[in-house]
Amino acid sequence: MAGYDDNYVVDADGKRVLIGLTLDETIEFERLDEAILDSVSEEDDDCRARNERRWLVLYDKHDAALRNYLSTENARALRALRWAWTG
């Protein structure tokens, strides 16, 4: 997930975070994402399964917040368009 991505915002401290996650959760998510994608991982099956479950918890939290964020942004854009049409 490196590089520019619409899934990120800047938090109150000026740090780039995934929408819906704290800075620590974002760091953890990115670490887990890399570890899961790393096919040469030396982790045992239990550790891999824990990592995948934790990644999914963080992903679900992010995804729910992202959906809310996008619907809010879309509603704002629609209101602005309506105002421009009637203005």
N, C-alpha and C positions, 0 to 999 in steps of 0.2 A: 504494500500500500504506500510505498514511498512516492514522493513527488506531489504535484498539485492534485487535489482530490476534493470533490464536493461533499465528501463525507466528514470533512474536518471543518472546525471553526476555531477562532482564537478565544481562549477563556479570559476571565477577568484579570489574570496575571500576565496576559500576553503570550501564553503558550498555545501551540497548535494541538488540539485534542479532537478525538472522534466525537461527533455529536452524540450527546447522552452519556458520555463516559468522562470520568475525571482524568487528570494527567496520569496518575498512577495506573488507572485501568487501561488507558490508551497504551502506555508503555508495556504493560503486561500483555494486552491483546496483540500488539505488534510482535512481541517476543514469542508468544505462543504461535502466532501465524507463521513466523519463520521456522520454528521448531517442527510444526506439523508438516510444513511443506518440504522440510529437509529429509530427503529419502535415505540419507546415510546416518540417520539418528541412531545413537547407541542406547536410547531409552528402552526400558523393558515395557511389556505390554500394559502393565498396570499404570505406569507413569504416563505412557502415551494416551491411555484412555482418560486419565485424570486431566491431562492437558487439553484433550479434545472436548471434554465436558465443560471445563472452565472457559475455553474459547467460545463454545456455544452459548454459555450464559452471558458472556460479555457481548457477543454478536447479537443475541436477542435483545439485550438492553439497548445497544446502539441502534439496531434496526427499528425498534419501537419508537425511539426518540427521533430518528431520522424521518420516519413516516409522519410523525406529528409536526416536525419542523417544516417539511416540504408542504404539507397541507396548509399550514399557517402562512408560509411564503406564497403559495398559490392563491390563497384567499386575499392576501394583501395586494398581489398583482391584479387580481380580478377587480377588486374595489377601485384600484387606481385607474384601470381601464374604463370602468363604468363612470368614474368621476370625469375622466377626460372626454368621454363621449357626450356627457350631459353638461360639461363645464362650458 
